[in-house]
Amino acid sequence: MFTGIVQAVGKIVRVAPLEIQCPGLGLADVAVGDSIAVQGVCLTVTSLTGKGFTADISVETLRLTSGLDRPGEVNLEKSLALGDALGGHLVSGHVDGVGEVVSRDSGVVRLRLPGELAKYVARKGSICVDGVSLTVNRVDGDVFEVNLIPHTLEVTTLGRLQKGGRVNLEVDLIARYVERMLPHPL
């Protein structure tokens, strides 16, 4: 489990196998087999390098996500340990779909998500965008809006979002379980 509070920005330096340099993450407490969210995707550490870590990534994961198939900056978060602060919201690291940036006006970003996910996104609810826990401000069909505060722009990759860009989305975990418990699917 994760919280969507990015702990560091790292850099993909190799795709096969996936290698990430992340001097700012602090890997002293990380072991092979641990989980790290990379751009919102839960990956298993396969080795520790002097400057970061490697992880296996399946063809299926690459097909269903964005931003892990090329070198570039990525948001990173180590998994929660019992007793850690939950500063964002509960995040599994299982991306539900890839969204598209519709517009960006300073700190306000509008994103389109796959239509089947729209029912899980609510005004003032939580959503994870590229591994970042955000509060939804508006929803209009399959388009939602979030505000990015200066701190988020400074410590994550979201400052580079541009119209047409693709992002990994994970809808609220609780919303998915609530739907599953209903007698008739929505």
FENKAQUI-V184694 format. One record per helix or strand. SS is the DSSP state (2 for helix, 1 for strand). FROM is the first residue (numbers start at 1). TO is the last residue. Records with the same first field share a line. If there is no record, write none. Layout:
SS->FROM-TO  FROM-TO
//
This chain:
1->2-2  8-14  18-21  35-38  41-48  52-55  72-78  91-91  97-105  108-112  126-129  132-140  143-147  166-171
2->59-64  115-120  150-155  158-160  173-181
//
